[in-house]
Amino acid sequence: LVAALPLTSLLAFVWLHVDGVESVRIAGLSNQIFWLVLPSLILFLLLPLLLKHGVGFWLSLAISISATAVCYIAMLPLLRKLGVQL
């Protein structure tokens, strides 16, 4: 459970708050993080699927990372088209 917590994001939010950053800017950062987490989910879906089908660990990891990168590249223009500012 602890490993699944977005600790880096939470630390960033607290740090920004302590530094006096406006709540609206922290909310904007949170929104941006949400949209960029979506393409990263492919890694957590694809990696176990490949491993269960007998693909070696390093190849499975490489394929999963590559698929995640492709999803990021595809997601950015889509978000711009939808009016989401990153």
Secondary structure by P-SEA (a helix, b strand, c coil): cccccaaaaaaaaaaaaaacccaaaaaaaaaaaaaaacccaaaaaaaaaaaaacccaaaaaaaaaaaaaaaaaaaaaaaaaacccc
